[in-house]
């Protein structure tokens, strides 16, 4: 009988920009006076959505 494998923990650090989530919030502006109307989530450009630090 084969032994059960333990999950391997990642030793990579979390992305400092998105804190490991892979998403960041940005304010949405509209109109000529560029007034803020809300927030929108998007892909973190630092880690490209992986949540892991790009420096490691």
C-alpha positions, 0 to 999 in steps of 0.5 A, a space after each residue: 500500500 502506498 503512503 499518502 503524500 503530504 501537500 507541499 507548502 510553498 516557500 515563496 513569499 506573498 506579493 506585497 501589492 495584493 497580499 497574496 490574493 492576486 487582485 487589487 482594487 482601483 477607483 473608477 472615475 467618470 465625467 470631465 471632472 473625473 469624479 470617483 464613483 466606486 471601486 473595481 477589482 482587477 488583476 495584480 500587475 506585480 504578480 500577474 494574479 498568482 499571489 506570489 512575489 515576483 522577486 523570489 
